[in-house]
């Protein structure tokens, strides 16, 4: 199942108030927990896994203002995804380089191929300037999902 197929409106945040990497990851993990996609008891472990993974090798695609933070997390039966978009930017990967779109991926340590396929599909999908513009102009999760689905079909 692709990144786009895994997203639901409750897993998409449009123009959230987050301004740091930690706030962004915390907010997306909270969205997963609130939707039932992640046990509430697993929120802290998920945030820590993502922060630790990011410290090893940053996942921001600086040239397009996209972040694809991800981690492997025990206890998941399938990959979990969430997305945030903000024209103002969610955080700065480096000074003066805002990350405006963040796609979070959490997978089981055993989900080697699925995890990598989702990451590759996100990177390919978000390389489209037209799609990024539509995502950043969207005002609702439904509009974000419509843009992603239309682009994925095309």
LINMOFEN-V475031 format. One record per run of one state. SS is the DSSP state (H for helix, E for strand, L for the rest). FROM is the first residue (numbers start at 0). LEN is the number of residues. If there is no record, write none. Layout:
ss->{SS/SS}
from->{FROM/FROM}
len->{LEN/LEN}
//
This chain:
ss->{L/H/L/H/E/L/H/L/H/L/E/L/E/L/E/L/E/L/E/L/E/L/E/L/H/L/H/L/H/L}
from->{0/2/6/8/11/14/20/35/39/56/59/61/65/67/69/72/79/85/90/94/96/99/100/107/111/125/128/137/140/153}
len->{2/4/2/3/3/6/15/4/17/3/2/4/2/2/3/7/6/5/4/2/3/1/7/4/14/3/9/3/13/1}
//
